Each structure stands twice: as structure tokens, then as C-alpha cells.
């Protein structure tokens, strides 16, 4: 499986609440910093940086979506 997002793409990230439930907060806008290697489970991973806060995260592809 290939990465569907590229470095410098802006994406929405939905925060995860307890036990994987979607948090009620608004989706945040992040910029993809790095496409990480695909791990054993086959899911592409990315390092993303918030456009409004000094926060970076590592997320799987299903945790992010295109803007729009």
C-alpha cells in the first residue's frame, strides 16, 4: 500500500478520545512533515505538525483526511 498524502499537504486530524472514540473537539489542521515507512500492519503512517500550535504527532492514514 502506498502513501496517499505527500509532504507539505495540509490535512484535517480528528482527535481521539478515550478508548479510540472520536473526541468532540473540532478537527484540527495539520501539515504533513514526513511520510514514515509502512509498518507490519500495512497502514501508512505520517508525522504531522499543527498549523496553529507547536504540536507534532505520528498518525495512521485513517486518522487524517483531505481539507475541503
GISULLIN-V844436 format. One record per residue. RES is the residue in one letter. SS is DSSP state (H for helix, E for strand, - for the rest). Layout:
res = {RES/RES}
ss = {SS/SS}
//
This chain:
res = {X/X/X/X/X/X/X/X/X/X/X/X/X/X/X/X/X/X/X/X/X/X/X/X/X/X/X/X/X/X/X/X/X/X/X/X/X/X/X/X/X/X/X/X/X/X/X/X/X/X/X/X/X/X/X/X/X/X/X/X/X/X/X/X/X/X/X/X}
ss = {-/-/-/-/-/-/-/-/-/E/E/E/E/-/-/E/-/H/H/H/-/E/-/-/-/-/-/E/E/E/E/E/E/E/E/E/-/-/-/-/-/-/-/-/E/E/E/E/E/E/-/-/-/-/-/E/E/E/E/E/H/H/H/E/E/E/-/-}
//
